[in-house]
Amino acid sequence: MLTGDAQSGRVFFNEGRIVDAESAGAKGEAGFRRVVEITSGSFEFQKSAETFPITIQAPSNTNLILDTLRQLDESALEGGN
């Protein structure tokens, strides 16, 4: 759980792999993007034996993070968020 001044979000992992996220009503990759946009605040890690549904189909966490950051950069260059 990440909590910032204006928004909060959650990222779900199965065996270390990011499989879902939610923030500001968005889920999956859109939710993950909103989580990445949180620039200050606090986080809490909650371990769970639960297996979460897979809504993010990225080859790896690294690919997901880099693709998300690229999208944010492109959006900033275009003048939108």
Protein Blocks (a to p, Z undefined) as FASTA:
>chain_A
ZZdfkbccddddeehiafbdceehiahjllmmmmmmpmbdcddddddfbdcddfbdcfbf
klmmmmmmmmmmmmmmnopZZ
